[in-house]
């Protein structure tokens, strides 16, 4: 069964673009925060290893 092609209005296209941009920005922020946390954990591990020796 063939799917019916859906035509979006300009308003819907604009709204979708805004939502996708927001999601992309949130994804970028999460990746940035994750990297920062990982780096912090690495630094803490190195510090602890130095104290133990």
Secondary structure, DSSP 8 states (H G I E B T S, - for coil): ---------HHHHHHHHHHHHHHHHHHHHHHHHHHHHHHHHHHHHHHHHHHH-
